[in-house]
C-alpha cells in the first residue's frame, strides 16, 4: 500500500514438539539457512537466528503485509517438512504448538542480537524454561504456567 511505513522488530522463540532436544549441531546451520529463506520469501528481514538442541530464537524486521501467525505457520510447517524429508531425525519432525513473540525498538537490537548469538554459552548456565519465563516477566507478559513450554517428560 502506498505511503505505508513501518519499523517492527520481533523476536520469536519456539521449540520442537515436547521440547525434545532434536536440533543437531551437524545440521542446524542448514536449518537456519532454510528458515532464513522462508522469512525472506515472505518479505521479512532476518537479523539473526540461533538456538540450541531444544529451541530456536529468530530476530527479524517484520513486514506488516503478513500476520505474525501466518509467518510462524509458514516457518514451522515448511521447516518441519524440510527436516522430515531430509531424514535429519528418526521420525516425523514437528514443532511444539505455540511460540513466543516479543517486540523491540531499533536501539535494543544490538543487545538482543548478542543475546541470541550467545545461546550455546548462555544455556550452559540456564535452562530454556528459566530463560523463557524470564523473558515473559521482563516484557511484562502475564502467563499461566499450565500453558508455558513444559519440561520434556
Secondary structure by P-SEA (a helix, b strand, c coil): cccbbbbbbbbbbbbccccccccccccaaaaaaaaaaaaaaaccccccccccccbbbbbbbccccccaaaaaaaaaaaaaaaaaaacccccccccccbbbbbbbcccaaaaaaaaaaacccccccccaaaaaaaaaaaabbbbbccccccccc
